[in-house]
Amino acid sequence: MHQWTFVIAAYAVTLLGTAAVSLISRRAMRRAEAQAEALAGRP
């Protein structure tokens, strides 16, 4: 196999991993913000 195959695969894995972590973090942040607003809204 050509070495560029591995280079492209490494970039693809890195980009997919970064996207997955970003999406998971965004979901967790939105959930935490909703919980904080719910607590702040209580009298």
Biopython code that builds the backbone (N, CA, C, O; Angstrom):
import numpy as np
from Bio.PDB.StructureBuilder import StructureBuilder

atoms = [
    (1, "MET", "N", (0.827, -1.189, 0.000)),
    (1, "MET", "CA", (0.000, 0.000, 0.000)),
    (1, "MET", "C", (0.870, 1.249, 0.000)),
    (1, "MET", "O", (2.002, 1.261, 0.482)),
    (2, "HIS", "N", (0.302, 2.262, -0.546)),
    (2, "HIS", "CA", (1.021, 3.527, -0.614)),
    (2, "HIS", "C", (0.924, 4.243, 0.726)),
    (2, "HIS", "O", (-0.073, 4.105, 1.434)),
    (3, "GLN", "N", (1.950, 5.002, 1.074)),
    (3, "GLN", "CA", (1.969, 5.669, 2.376)),
    (3, "GLN", "C", (0.871, 6.725, 2.497)),
    (3, "GLN", "O", (0.403, 7.001, 3.602)),
    (4, "TRP", "N", (0.456, 7.315, 1.384)),
    (4, "TRP", "CA", (-0.581, 8.342, 1.456)),
    (4, "TRP", "C", (-1.920, 7.784, 1.907)),
    (4, "TRP", "O", (-2.753, 8.517, 2.439)),
    (5, "THR", "N", (-2.129, 6.498, 1.700)),
    (5, "THR", "CA", (-3.355, 5.858, 2.180)),
    (5, "THR", "C", (-3.432, 5.974, 3.698)),
    (5, "THR", "O", (-4.487, 6.287, 4.250)),
    (6, "PHE", "N", (-2.332, 5.727, 4.358)),
    (6, "PHE", "CA", (-2.292, 5.815, 5.815)),
    (6, "PHE", "C", (-2.407, 7.258, 6.293)),
    (6, "PHE", "O", (-3.047, 7.524, 7.310)),
    (7, "VAL", "N", (-1.802, 8.178, 5.576)),
    (7, "VAL", "CA", (-1.887, 9.590, 5.944)),
    (7, "VAL", "C", (-3.332, 10.066, 5.844)),
    (7, "VAL", "O", (-3.831, 10.727, 6.754)),
    (8, "ILE", "N", (-4.000, 9.738, 4.753)),
    (8, "ILE", "CA", (-5.399, 10.135, 4.574)),
    (8, "ILE", "C", (-6.278, 9.470, 5.624)),
    (8, "ILE", "O", (-7.182, 10.109, 6.163)),
    (9, "ALA", "N", (-6.029, 8.206, 5.923)),
    (9, "ALA", "CA", (-6.807, 7.517, 6.960)),
    (9, "ALA", "C", (-6.595, 8.164, 8.323)),
    (9, "ALA", "O", (-7.545, 8.296, 9.096)),
    (10, "ALA", "N", (-5.391, 8.562, 8.625)),
    (10, "ALA", "CA", (-5.113, 9.207, 9.909)),
    (10, "ALA", "C", (-5.851, 10.542, 10.016)),
    (10, "ALA", "O", (-6.416, 10.857, 11.063)),
    (11, "TYR", "N", (-5.846, 11.321, 8.944)),
    (11, "TYR", "CA", (-6.590, 12.578, 8.957)),
    (11, "TYR", "C", (-8.084, 12.324, 9.105)),
    (11, "TYR", "O", (-8.762, 13.046, 9.837)),
    (12, "ALA", "N", (-8.602, 11.321, 8.429)),
    (12, "ALA", "CA", (-10.025, 11.013, 8.513)),
    (12, "ALA", "C", (-10.414, 10.612, 9.936)),
    (12, "ALA", "O", (-11.437, 11.067, 10.447)),
    (13, "VAL", "N", (-9.616, 9.776, 10.569)),
    (13, "VAL", "CA", (-9.902, 9.350, 11.942)),
    (13, "VAL", "C", (-9.849, 10.545, 12.887)),
    (13, "VAL", "O", (-10.680, 10.672, 13.786)),
    (14, "THR", "N", (-8.877, 11.413, 12.681)),
    (14, "THR", "CA", (-8.749, 12.601, 13.522)),
    (14, "THR", "C", (-9.946, 13.531, 13.363)),
    (14, "THR", "O", (-10.486, 14.027, 14.351)),
    (15, "LEU", "N", (-10.355, 13.764, 12.131)),
    (15, "LEU", "CA", (-11.500, 14.648, 11.893)),
    (15, "LEU", "C", (-12.788, 14.053, 12.444)),
    (15, "LEU", "O", (-13.589, 14.769, 13.046)),
    (16, "LEU", "N", (-12.999, 12.768, 12.249)),
    (16, "LEU", "CA", (-14.204, 12.130, 12.775)),
    (16, "LEU", "C", (-14.211, 12.137, 14.302)),
    (16, "LEU", "O", (-15.247, 12.376, 14.922)),
    (17, "GLY", "N", (-13.070, 11.878, 14.895)),
    (17, "GLY", "CA", (-12.980, 11.909, 16.357)),
    (17, "GLY", "C", (-13.236, 13.298, 16.916)),
    (17, "GLY", "O", (-13.919, 13.449, 17.929)),
    (18, "THR", "N", (-12.689, 14.310, 16.258)),
    (18, "THR", "CA", (-12.903, 15.684, 16.687)),
    (18, "THR", "C", (-14.371, 16.066, 16.572)),
    (18, "THR", "O", (-14.925, 16.708, 17.465)),
    (19, "ALA", "N", (-14.996, 15.673, 15.476)),
    (19, "ALA", "CA", (-16.421, 15.971, 15.287)),
    (19, "ALA", "C", (-17.265, 15.267, 16.346)),
    (19, "ALA", "O", (-18.205, 15.857, 16.879)),
    (20, "ALA", "N", (-16.941, 14.021, 16.653)),
    (20, "ALA", "CA", (-17.710, 13.271, 17.650)),
    (20, "ALA", "C", (-17.579, 13.914, 19.030)),
    (20, "ALA", "O", (-18.578, 14.080, 19.729)),
    (21, "VAL", "N", (-16.379, 14.271, 19.423)),
    (21, "VAL", "CA", (-16.173, 14.901, 20.729)),
    (21, "VAL", "C", (-16.876, 16.254, 20.787)),
    (21, "VAL", "O", (-17.449, 16.609, 21.817)),
    (22, "SER", "N", (-16.839, 17.005, 19.699)),
    (22, "SER", "CA", (-17.514, 18.301, 19.663)),
    (22, "SER", "C", (-19.020, 18.144, 19.820)),
    (22, "SER", "O", (-19.642, 18.899, 20.568)),
    (23, "LEU", "N", (-19.614, 17.176, 19.128)),
    (23, "LEU", "CA", (-21.056, 16.961, 19.238)),
    (23, "LEU", "C", (-21.460, 16.499, 20.631)),
    (23, "LEU", "O", (-22.462, 16.960, 21.178)),
    (24, "ILE", "N", (-20.688, 15.597, 21.199)),
    (24, "ILE", "CA", (-20.993, 15.115, 22.551)),
    (24, "ILE", "C", (-20.870, 16.254, 23.560)),
    (24, "ILE", "O", (-21.697, 16.380, 24.463)),
    (25, "SER", "N", (-19.844, 17.079, 23.406)),
    (25, "SER", "CA", (-19.653, 18.208, 24.314)),
    (25, "SER", "C", (-20.772, 19.227, 24.178)),
    (25, "SER", "O", (-21.231, 19.789, 25.172)),
    (26, "ARG", "N", (-21.209, 19.464, 22.953)),
    (26, "ARG", "CA", (-22.300, 20.423, 22.737)),
    (26, "ARG", "C", (-23.594, 19.936, 23.384)),
    (26, "ARG", "O", (-24.315, 20.714, 24.008)),
    (27, "ARG", "N", (-23.882, 18.642, 23.231)),
    (27, "ARG", "CA", (-25.082, 18.081, 23.857)),
    (27, "ARG", "C", (-25.017, 18.200, 25.375)),
    (27, "ARG", "O", (-26.003, 18.553, 26.021)),
    (28, "ALA", "N", (-23.856, 17.905, 25.934)),
    (28, "ALA", "CA", (-23.696, 17.996, 27.389)),
    (28, "ALA", "C", (-23.823, 19.442, 27.858)),
    (28, "ALA", "O", (-24.418, 19.702, 28.904)),
    (29, "MET", "N", (-23.274, 20.379, 27.099)),
    (29, "MET", "CA", (-23.356, 21.789, 27.466)),
    (29, "MET", "C", (-24.803, 22.268, 27.438)),
    (29, "MET", "O", (-25.243, 22.965, 28.352)),
    (30, "ARG", "N", (-25.545, 21.901, 26.396)),
    (30, "ARG", "CA", (-26.952, 22.318, 26.310)),
    (30, "ARG", "C", (-27.773, 21.732, 27.453)),
    (30, "ARG", "O", (-28.639, 22.403, 28.014)),
    (31, "ARG", "N", (-27.495, 20.474, 27.794)),
    (31, "ARG", "CA", (-28.210, 19.838, 28.904)),
    (31, "ARG", "C", (-27.895, 20.563, 30.218)),
    (31, "ARG", "O", (-28.793, 20.813, 31.022)),
    (32, "ALA", "N", (-26.625, 20.897, 30.431)),
    (32, "ALA", "CA", (-26.231, 21.594, 31.657)),
    (32, "ALA", "C", (-26.832, 23.000, 31.708)),
    (32, "ALA", "O", (-27.249, 23.456, 32.772)),
    (33, "GLU", "N", (-26.877, 23.685, 30.570)),
    (33, "GLU", "CA", (-27.489, 25.017, 30.549)),
    (33, "GLU", "C", (-28.974, 24.942, 30.868)),
    (33, "GLU", "O", (-29.500, 25.789, 31.589)),
    (34, "ALA", "N", (-29.648, 23.940, 30.339)),
    (34, "ALA", "CA", (-31.082, 23.784, 30.615)),
    (34, "ALA", "C", (-31.314, 23.511, 32.099)),
    (34, "ALA", "O", (-32.254, 24.042, 32.691)),
    (35, "GLN", "N", (-30.462, 22.687, 32.695)),
    (35, "GLN", "CA", (-30.590, 22.407, 34.131)),
    (35, "GLN", "C", (-30.319, 23.662, 34.952)),
    (35, "GLN", "O", (-31.005, 23.907, 35.944)),
    (36, "ALA", "N", (-29.336, 24.455, 34.557)),
    (36, "ALA", "CA", (-29.016, 25.683, 35.284)),
    (36, "ALA", "C", (-30.161, 26.690, 35.182)),
    (36, "ALA", "O", (-30.492, 27.356, 36.163)),
    (37, "GLU", "N", (-30.763, 26.801, 34.004)),
    (37, "GLU", "CA", (-31.899, 27.704, 33.845)),
    (37, "GLU", "C", (-33.091, 27.224, 34.660)),
    (37, "GLU", "O", (-33.822, 28.034, 35.230)),
    (38, "ALA", "N", (-33.288, 25.920, 34.718)),
    (38, "ALA", "CA", (-34.399, 25.386, 35.506)),
    (38, "ALA", "C", (-34.198, 25.688, 36.991)),
    (38, "ALA", "O", (-35.151, 26.012, 37.699)),
    (39, "LEU", "N", (-32.970, 25.582, 37.449)),
    (39, "LEU", "CA", (-32.689, 25.894, 38.854)),
    (39, "LEU", "C", (-32.835, 27.387, 39.131)),
    (39, "LEU", "O", (-33.358, 27.778, 40.175)),
    (40, "ALA", "N", (-32.383, 28.210, 38.214)),
    (40, "ALA", "CA", (-32.460, 29.659, 38.401)),
    (40, "ALA", "C", (-33.899, 30.148, 38.333)),
    (40, "ALA", "O", (-34.230, 31.164, 38.944)),
    (41, "GLY", "N", (-34.747, 29.460, 37.615)),
    (41, "GLY", "CA", (-36.127, 29.868, 37.465)),
    (41, "GLY", "C", (-37.008, 29.500, 38.638)),
    (41, "GLY", "O", (-38.145, 29.963, 38.737)),
    (42, "ARG", "N", (-36.492, 28.669, 39.527)),
    (42, "ARG", "CA", (-37.288, 28.275, 40.697)),
    (42, "ARG", "C", (-37.323, 29.392, 41.726)),
    (42, "ARG", "O", (-36.297, 30.024, 41.976)),
    (43, "PRO", "N", (-38.484, 29.651, 42.331)),
    (43, "PRO", "CA", (-38.563, 30.718, 43.352)),
    (43, "PRO", "C", (-37.952, 30.318, 44.677)),
    (43, "PRO", "O", (-37.948, 31.110, 45.620)),
]
sb = StructureBuilder()
sb.init_structure("model")
sb.init_model(0)
sb.init_chain("A")
sb.init_seg("    ")
for serial, (resi, resn, name, xyz) in enumerate(atoms, 1):
    if name == "N":
        sb.init_residue(resn, " ", resi, " ")
    sb.init_atom(name, np.array(xyz, "f"), 0.0, 1.0, " ", f" {name:<3s}", serial, name[0])
structure = sb.get_structure()
